[in-house]
Amino acid sequence: MRAIQVTWIISFLLIFSGGSPSGLLAQTASSTDPLTQAQIENQRAQATYYQRQADRRGFWRNLREYGGPIGAAVAAIVAIISFGLNYRATLRSRADAKFYEALNLFAESKNPTVRSSAAGLLEQMGCTRKRFYQTAFDQLSVALLAEREDNTRNAIRTAFSRMVELDPATAVSKLKAINRTLRDALTESFCRFCVARSVKKIEQIPDLVWEEAEEATSYDRNALAGLLQIVSNDNLLATWSAAARTYRKTGNLDNDDFRARTRADLSEGAERLRSNIKSISEVLLLMEAKAGQSSFSGSSSRIKATKSFASAFLVGATIRDLQEGKIFRSILRGADFTAANLTRAVLLDADFSRANFGNAKLCQTQCTGIKLVGAVLKRADLTGAKFHDADLRDADLTGTRFRNTAIVPAAFKHTEWWKADFRYQRELLKAIHAKYKKDLPDLEGLYVRGEIHRSVLDLIGKITEERL
């Protein structure tokens, strides 16, 4: 009961002093004598001093109190990190040893079965670990050219194709570099082949030597001559001189063994180059398929790879997409461009003789100094294309569409121009007809056989009516 009364008295004093303990303290402080007040201030100063001293020694005091647990935790973390790094290094060392073992097995020349298995192992490791990709790719690409066993070569080609699917852009770049190397190797073999048959100068190769070279390589004379043209003159002369020195060292101008060996080397070099061309064609087709899948799925990403070829030997290659690409001083005789997209491509000083451009798009394509001798241009779209110094002799122009095409009438000499589609460029047709109308065969026979385009018939009919 007494406690309750004290509580009420204290509450009353608080309210009376302004509703806060500060008022009561103020009154109490004011009622205290000076000696007591000085003692209180002294105690406060001492407390502040000792508090500051404690703050200065806080880190070391905490370290003494909590150093043991913290050190144990740090040691545990360091041990875990060290274990992880050591384990990773161990795995990397094991993978390196496994990869080097696969390389040694792949170099086994006496056991084709071992090489086939090693090819699959190299492909697997190259695809799963990025640092092995370059070496595995190079090994498989070179082995594909040198392998003689059919089963082993098929296994190598399968492994190589899987690696190509992983990174087609890199594959194209590497295969182009290999193409240049094989091109130079074939040039060297051809020079030794000619020197072994007593050819004094490269400009004086007789027809018999050309015929034998065609038989050994399965490439025609024009393709082999183009091979010599895309190589720089300095390199060609140096190669010829080296071949002559090698031949002189034999000491026997009638060495049949040397001739046979040069023919075998020439044939083998041609086969290697042909295999490389096939690989390039397959990679380009794969890139086109992947680009189509990306566009179909709506993805904005697109496979980016160079579509340019300079001084390349690509006889018989298959190309479907060369949009905005560039071909310079290259040999693509007999290449397959069926339904290919060459929109805004640049073609300079290249040989496309006997190539197939059926249903291809050459819209806004710049063609300068190219050869289209005997090329197939059936229903090709040449809208906006520009031709300068182009050779169209004996080209098949059946249904070829000319529309805003920059080309001189003289380019149609020795062509069956009356088969082309000039519906959208009648002024060009008039100029061609005025220049080469004497070359027109019997119109009735052309009409019966369906070998003259409707646009040409309309022009001839209109000119006839005007004359009458």
C-alpha positions as CSV (number, residue, x, y, z in Angstrom):
1,M,0.0,0.0,0.0
2,R,2.8,2.3,0.8
3,A,4.5,1.5,-2.5
4,I,1.3,2.6,-4.3
5,Q,1.3,5.9,-2.5
6,V,4.9,6.5,-3.4
7,T,4.2,5.8,-7.0
8,W,1.3,8.3,-7.1
9,I,3.4,10.9,-5.4
10,I,6.2,10.5,-8.0
11,S,3.7,10.7,-10.9
12,F,2.3,13.9,-9.5
13,L,5.7,15.4,-9.2
14,L,6.5,14.5,-12.9
15,I,3.3,16.0,-14.2
16,F,3.9,19.1,-12.1
17,S,7.5,19.5,-13.3
18,G,6.5,19.5,-17.0
19,G,5.8,15.8,-17.9
20,S,9.4,14.7,-18.3
21,P,12.1,13.3,-16.0
22,S,14.4,16.1,-17.2
23,G,12.5,18.6,-15.2
24,L,12.7,16.5,-12.0
25,L,16.4,16.0,-12.6
26,A,16.8,19.7,-13.1
27,Q,15.1,20.4,-9.8
28,T,17.1,17.8,-8.1
29,A,20.4,19.0,-9.6
30,S,19.5,22.6,-8.6
31,S,18.8,21.5,-5.1
32,T,22.1,19.7,-4.7
33,D,25.0,21.4,-3.0
34,P,28.2,22.5,-5.0
35,L,30.4,19.7,-3.5
36,T,28.1,17.0,-4.7
37,Q,27.8,18.6,-8.1
38,A,31.6,18.7,-8.4
39,Q,31.9,15.0,-7.5
40,I,29.4,14.1,-10.1
41,E,31.2,16.1,-12.9
42,N,34.5,14.4,-11.8
43,Q,33.0,11.0,-12.1
44,R,31.7,11.8,-15.5
45,A,35.1,13.0,-16.7
46,Q,36.7,9.8,-15.4
47,A,34.1,7.6,-17.1
48,T,34.7,9.4,-20.4
49,Y,38.4,9.1,-20.1
50,Y,38.3,5.3,-19.4
51,Q,35.8,4.8,-22.2
52,R,38.1,6.4,-24.7
53,Q,41.0,4.3,-23.4
54,A,38.9,1.2,-23.8
55,D,38.0,2.1,-27.4
56,R,41.7,2.5,-28.2
57,R,42.5,-1.0,-27.0
58,G,39.3,-2.5,-28.4
59,F,40.8,-4.3,-31.5
60,W,43.5,-6.0,-29.6
61,R,41.1,-6.9,-26.8
62,N,38.7,-8.4,-29.3
63,L,41.5,-10.2,-31.0
64,R,42.5,-11.8,-27.8
65,E,39.0,-12.7,-27.0
66,Y,37.8,-13.9,-30.4
67,G,41.1,-14.6,-32.3
68,G,41.0,-18.4,-31.8
69,P,37.6,-19.0,-33.5
70,I,38.3,-16.5,-36.3
71,G,41.7,-18.1,-37.0
72,A,40.1,-21.5,-37.1
73,A,37.5,-20.3,-39.6
74,V,40.1,-18.7,-41.8
75,A,42.3,-21.8,-41.7
76,A,39.3,-23.9,-42.7
77,I,38.5,-21.6,-45.6
78,V,42.1,-21.7,-46.8
79,A,42.2,-25.5,-46.6
80,I,39.0,-25.8,-48.7
81,I,40.3,-23.4,-51.3
82,S,43.6,-25.2,-51.5
83,F,41.9,-28.5,-51.9
84,G,39.7,-27.1,-54.7
85,L,42.7,-25.7,-56.5
86,N,44.7,-28.8,-56.1
87,Y,41.8,-31.0,-57.2
88,R,41.3,-28.8,-60.3
89,A,45.0,-29.0,-61.1
90,T,44.9,-32.7,-60.8
91,L,42.0,-33.0,-63.1
92,R,43.6,-30.7,-65.6
93,S,46.9,-32.7,-65.4
94,R,44.9,-36.0,-66.0
95,A,43.1,-34.5,-69.0
96,D,46.3,-33.3,-70.5
97,A,47.9,-36.7,-70.1
98,K,44.9,-38.3,-71.6
99,F,44.9,-35.9,-74.6
100,Y,48.7,-36.4,-75.2
101,E,48.1,-40.2,-75.1
102,A,45.3,-39.8,-77.7
103,L,47.7,-37.8,-79.9
104,N,50.3,-40.6,-79.6
105,L,47.7,-43.2,-80.5
106,F,46.5,-41.1,-83.4
107,A,50.1,-41.0,-84.7
108,E,50.3,-44.8,-84.8
109,S,51.0,-45.6,-88.4
110,K,50.8,-49.3,-88.3
111,N,47.4,-49.8,-86.8
112,P,44.4,-48.2,-88.6
113,T,42.0,-49.4,-85.9
114,V,43.9,-47.6,-83.2
115,R,43.9,-44.4,-85.3
116,S,40.2,-44.7,-85.8
117,S,39.6,-44.9,-82.0
118,A,42.0,-42.1,-81.3
119,A,40.2,-39.9,-83.8
120,G,37.0,-40.3,-81.9
121,L,38.8,-39.6,-78.6
122,L,40.4,-36.4,-80.0
123,E,37.0,-35.2,-81.2
124,Q,35.4,-35.9,-77.8
125,M,38.1,-34.0,-75.9
126,G,38.3,-31.2,-78.4
127,C,34.5,-30.6,-78.2
128,T,34.3,-30.8,-74.4
129,R,37.4,-28.7,-73.6
130,K,38.1,-25.5,-75.4
131,R,41.9,-25.6,-74.9
132,F,42.1,-28.8,-76.9
133,Y,39.9,-27.7,-79.8
134,Q,42.6,-26.0,-81.9
135,T,45.1,-28.9,-81.7
136,A,42.4,-31.6,-82.2
137,F,41.0,-29.8,-85.2
138,D,44.4,-29.3,-86.8
139,Q,45.3,-33.0,-86.3
140,L,42.1,-34.3,-87.7
141,S,42.1,-32.0,-90.7
142,V,45.7,-32.9,-91.7
143,A,45.1,-36.6,-91.1
144,L,42.0,-36.5,-93.3
145,L,44.2,-35.4,-96.2
146,A,46.9,-38.0,-95.6
147,E,45.0,-41.1,-94.5
148,R,45.0,-43.9,-97.0
149,E,42.8,-46.5,-95.3
150,D,39.2,-46.1,-96.2
151,N,37.6,-47.1,-92.9
152,T,40.0,-44.9,-90.9
153,R,39.5,-42.0,-93.2
154,N,35.7,-42.3,-92.8
155,A,36.2,-42.4,-89.0
156,I,38.4,-39.3,-89.2
157,R,35.9,-37.5,-91.4
158,T,33.1,-38.3,-89.0
159,A,35.0,-36.9,-86.0
160,F,36.1,-33.9,-88.1
161,S,32.5,-33.2,-89.1
162,R,31.4,-33.2,-85.4
163,M,34.1,-30.7,-84.5
164,V,33.0,-28.5,-87.5
165,E,29.5,-28.4,-86.2
166,L,30.7,-27.0,-82.9
167,D,32.4,-23.9,-84.5
168,P,31.8,-23.6,-88.2
169,A,33.2,-20.1,-88.5
170,T,36.6,-21.2,-87.1
171,A,36.5,-24.3,-89.3
172,V,36.1,-22.2,-92.5
173,S,39.0,-20.0,-91.6
174,K,41.3,-22.9,-90.9
175,L,40.2,-24.8,-94.1
176,K,40.9,-21.7,-96.2
177,A,44.4,-21.6,-94.8
178,I,44.8,-25.3,-95.5
179,N,43.5,-24.6,-99.1
180,R,46.3,-22.1,-99.6
181,T,48.9,-24.5,-98.3
182,L,47.7,-27.3,-100.5
183,R,47.4,-24.9,-103.5
184,D,51.1,-24.1,-103.1
185,A,52.0,-27.7,-102.6
186,L,50.2,-28.7,-105.8
187,T,52.0,-25.9,-107.6
188,E,55.4,-27.2,-106.4
189,S,54.4,-30.8,-107.5
190,F,53.4,-29.5,-110.9
191,C,56.7,-27.7,-111.4
192,R,58.7,-30.8,-110.5
193,F,56.4,-32.8,-112.8
194,C,57.2,-30.5,-115.7
195,V,60.9,-30.2,-115.0
196,A,61.2,-34.0,-114.8
197,R,59.9,-34.0,-118.4
198,S,62.6,-31.7,-119.6
199,V,60.4,-28.6,-119.8
200,K,62.8,-25.6,-119.8
201,K,60.3,-22.7,-119.1
202,I,56.9,-22.7,-117.5
203,E,55.6,-20.7,-120.5
204,Q,56.7,-23.6,-122.9
205,I,54.9,-26.6,-121.5
206,P,54.0,-28.9,-124.4
207,D,50.6,-30.3,-125.0
208,L,51.7,-33.9,-124.1
209,V,52.8,-32.7,-120.7
210,W,49.5,-30.9,-120.2
211,E,47.6,-34.0,-121.2
212,E,49.6,-36.2,-118.8
213,A,49.0,-33.7,-116.0
214,E,45.3,-33.7,-116.7
215,E,45.2,-37.4,-116.5
216,A,47.2,-37.5,-113.2
217,T,45.1,-34.8,-111.5
218,S,41.7,-35.1,-113.1
219,Y,41.7,-31.3,-113.5
220,D,41.5,-29.8,-117.0
221,R,44.2,-27.7,-118.6
222,N,42.4,-24.5,-117.9
223,A,42.1,-25.3,-114.2
224,L,45.8,-26.1,-113.9
225,A,46.7,-23.0,-115.8
226,G,44.5,-20.9,-113.5
227,L,46.3,-22.5,-110.5
228,L,49.6,-21.1,-111.8
229,Q,48.0,-17.7,-112.4
230,I,46.7,-17.1,-108.9
231,V,50.1,-17.8,-107.4
232,S,52.4,-14.7,-107.5
233,N,55.0,-14.6,-110.2
234,D,57.9,-14.4,-107.7
235,N,56.7,-17.4,-105.8
236,L,56.1,-19.3,-109.1
237,L,59.6,-18.5,-110.4
238,A,61.2,-19.5,-107.1
239,T,59.2,-22.8,-107.1
240,W,60.3,-23.5,-110.6
241,S,64.0,-22.8,-109.8
242,A,63.8,-25.1,-106.8
243,A,62.3,-27.8,-108.9
244,A,65.1,-27.4,-111.5
245,R,67.8,-27.6,-108.8
246,T,66.2,-30.8,-107.4
247,Y,66.1,-32.4,-110.8
248,R,69.7,-31.5,-111.5
249,K,70.8,-33.2,-108.3
250,T,69.5,-36.5,-109.6
251,G,72.2,-36.5,-112.3
252,N,70.1,-38.4,-114.8
253,L,67.8,-36.6,-117.2
254,D,66.1,-39.9,-118.2
255,N,65.4,-41.0,-114.7
256,D,62.1,-42.9,-115.1
257,D,61.8,-43.4,-111.3
258,F,61.9,-39.6,-110.8
259,R,59.2,-39.1,-113.4
260,A,57.0,-41.7,-111.8
261,R,57.5,-40.2,-108.4
262,T,56.7,-36.7,-109.6
263,R,53.5,-38.0,-111.2
264,A,52.5,-39.8,-108.0
265,D,53.2,-36.6,-106.0
266,L,51.1,-34.5,-108.4
267,S,48.2,-37.0,-108.2
268,E,48.3,-37.2,-104.5
269,G,48.5,-33.4,-104.1
270,A,45.4,-33.0,-106.4
271,E,43.5,-35.6,-104.2
272,R,44.3,-33.7,-101.0
273,L,43.2,-30.4,-102.5
274,R,40.0,-32.0,-103.7
275,S,39.3,-33.4,-100.2
276,N,39.9,-29.9,-98.8
277,I,37.4,-28.4,-101.3
278,K,34.8,-31.0,-100.3
279,S,35.3,-30.1,-96.6
280,I,34.9,-26.4,-97.3
281,S,31.7,-27.0,-99.2
282,E,30.3,-29.1,-96.4
283,V,31.1,-26.5,-93.8
284,L,29.5,-23.7,-95.9
285,L,26.4,-25.8,-96.3
286,L,26.3,-26.4,-92.6
287,M,26.6,-22.7,-91.9
288,E,23.7,-22.0,-94.2
289,A,21.6,-24.6,-92.5
290,K,22.4,-23.1,-89.0
291,A,21.6,-19.6,-90.3
292,G,18.3,-20.9,-91.6
293,Q,17.4,-22.4,-88.2
294,S,18.3,-19.2,-86.4
295,S,16.1,-17.1,-88.6
296,F,13.3,-19.7,-88.3
297,S,13.4,-19.7,-84.5
298,G,13.2,-15.9,-84.5
299,S,16.7,-15.5,-82.9
300,S,18.4,-12.3,-83.9
301,S,21.8,-13.9,-83.6
302,R,23.4,-14.9,-86.9
303,I,26.4,-17.0,-87.7
304,K,29.1,-14.6,-88.6
305,A,32.0,-15.9,-90.7
306,T,34.0,-14.6,-93.5
307,K,32.6,-15.3,-96.9
308,S,35.6,-14.0,-98.7
309,F,38.0,-16.1,-100.8
310,A,41.3,-14.7,-102.2
311,S,43.6,-16.7,-104.4
312,A,41.7,-19.9,-103.6
313,F,41.5,-23.0,-105.7
314,L,37.9,-24.2,-105.3
315,V,37.2,-26.2,-108.5
316,G,33.9,-28.0,-108.2
317,A,33.0,-26.5,-104.8
318,T,29.4,-26.2,-103.7
319,I,28.3,-22.8,-102.3
320,R,24.8,-21.7,-101.5
321,D,25.2,-18.5,-99.6
322,L,27.7,-15.8,-100.6
323,Q,25.6,-12.8,-99.7
324,E,27.8,-9.7,-99.4
325,G,30.8,-11.9,-99.8
326,K,33.9,-11.4,-102.0
327,I,35.9,-13.7,-104.3
328,F,39.1,-12.4,-105.6
329,R,41.6,-14.1,-108.0
330,S,40.2,-17.5,-107.4
331,I,39.4,-20.6,-109.5
332,L,35.9,-21.9,-109.2
333,R,35.5,-23.7,-112.4
334,G,32.6,-26.1,-112.4
335,A,31.4,-24.9,-109.0
336,D,27.8,-25.4,-108.0
337,F,25.9,-22.2,-107.2
338,T,22.5,-23.7,-107.8
339,A,19.8,-21.4,-106.2
340,A,22.7,-19.6,-104.4
341,N,22.3,-16.1,-102.9
342,L,25.1,-13.9,-104.2
343,T,23.3,-10.6,-103.5
344,R,25.7,-7.7,-103.2
345,A,28.6,-9.9,-103.6
346,V,31.9,-8.7,-105.2
347,L,33.5,-11.0,-107.8
348,L,36.9,-9.8,-109.1
349,D,39.2,-11.6,-111.6
350,A,37.7,-15.0,-110.8
351,D,37.2,-18.0,-113.1
352,F,33.6,-19.3,-112.9
353,S,33.7,-21.2,-116.2
354,R,31.3,-24.1,-116.5
355,A,29.9,-23.2,-113.0
356,N,26.2,-23.7,-112.4
357,F,24.3,-20.5,-111.4
358,G,20.8,-22.0,-112.1
359,N,18.1,-20.0,-110.2
360,A,20.8,-18.1,-108.4
361,K,20.3,-14.5,-107.2
362,L,23.0,-12.2,-108.4
363,C,21.2,-9.0,-107.5
364,Q,23.4,-5.9,-107.2
365,T,26.4,-8.2,-107.7
366,Q,29.6,-6.5,-108.9
367,C,31.4,-8.6,-111.5
368,T,34.7,-7.4,-112.8
369,G,37.0,-9.3,-115.0
370,I,35.3,-12.7,-114.3
371,K,35.1,-15.6,-116.7
372,L,31.7,-17.2,-117.2
373,V,32.7,-19.3,-120.2
374,G,30.2,-22.1,-120.6
375,A,28.5,-21.2,-117.3
376,V,24.9,-22.1,-116.6
377,L,22.8,-19.1,-115.8
378,K,19.3,-20.6,-116.3
379,R,16.7,-18.4,-114.7
380,A,19.3,-16.5,-112.7
381,D,18.3,-13.1,-111.4
382,L,20.8,-10.4,-112.5
383,T,18.7,-7.5,-111.2
384,G,20.9,-4.5,-110.6
385,A,24.1,-6.5,-111.3
386,K,27.1,-4.7,-112.8
387,F,29.3,-6.5,-115.3
388,H,32.6,-5.0,-116.4
389,D,35.0,-6.9,-118.7
390,A,33.1,-10.2,-118.2
391,D,33.5,-13.2,-120.5
392,L,30.1,-14.8,-121.2
393,R,31.1,-17.0,-124.2
394,D,28.9,-20.1,-124.6
395,A,27.0,-19.3,-121.4
396,D,23.5,-20.7,-121.0
397,L,21.2,-17.7,-120.7
398,T,17.9,-19.5,-120.8
399,G,15.4,-17.5,-118.8
400,T,18.2,-15.3,-117.3
401,R,16.5,-12.1,-116.0
402,F,18.1,-8.8,-116.9
403,R,16.6,-5.8,-115.0
404,N,18.6,-2.6,-114.5
405,T,21.7,-4.7,-115.3
406,A,24.8,-2.8,-116.2
407,I,26.3,-4.7,-119.1
408,V,27.5,-3.8,-122.6
409,P,26.0,-5.5,-125.6
410,A,29.4,-6.7,-126.7
411,A,29.4,-9.1,-123.8
412,F,26.7,-11.2,-125.5
413,K,29.0,-12.1,-128.4
414,H,29.1,-15.9,-128.9
415,T,26.1,-16.4,-126.6
416,E,22.5,-17.5,-127.3
417,W,21.2,-14.2,-126.0
418,W,17.7,-14.8,-127.5
419,K,17.0,-17.2,-124.7
420,A,17.3,-14.6,-122.0
421,D,14.5,-12.6,-120.3
422,F,14.6,-8.9,-121.3
423,R,11.1,-8.0,-120.3
424,Y,12.4,-5.4,-117.8
425,Q,15.3,-4.1,-119.9
426,R,14.1,-3.7,-123.5
427,E,16.6,-1.0,-124.4
428,L,19.4,-3.5,-123.7
429,L,17.6,-6.0,-125.9
430,K,17.3,-3.5,-128.7
431,A,21.0,-2.8,-128.6
432,I,21.9,-6.5,-128.6
433,H,19.5,-7.2,-131.5
434,A,20.8,-4.4,-133.5
435,K,24.4,-5.6,-133.0
436,Y,23.9,-9.4,-133.3
437,K,20.7,-9.9,-135.2
438,K,22.6,-11.7,-137.9
439,D,23.5,-14.4,-135.5
440,L,19.9,-15.3,-134.9
441,P,19.1,-18.9,-136.2
442,D,15.8,-19.7,-137.9
443,L,13.1,-18.1,-135.8
444,E,10.5,-20.8,-136.7
445,G,12.8,-23.5,-135.5
446,L,13.6,-21.6,-132.3
447,Y,9.9,-21.1,-131.6
448,V,9.0,-24.7,-132.2
449,R,11.8,-25.9,-129.9
450,G,11.0,-23.3,-127.3
451,E,14.5,-21.9,-127.5
452,I,13.6,-18.2,-127.8
453,H,12.2,-16.0,-125.0
454,R,8.9,-14.3,-125.4
455,S,10.4,-10.9,-124.8
456,V,12.7,-11.4,-127.8
457,L,9.8,-12.6,-130.0
458,D,7.8,-9.5,-129.0
459,L,10.7,-7.2,-130.0
460,I,11.2,-8.9,-133.3
461,G,7.4,-8.8,-134.0
462,K,7.3,-5.1,-133.2
463,I,10.3,-4.3,-135.4
464,T,8.7,-6.2,-138.2
465,E,5.4,-4.4,-137.9
466,E,7.2,-1.0,-137.9
467,R,8.9,-2.0,-141.2
468,L,5.7,-3.1,-142.8
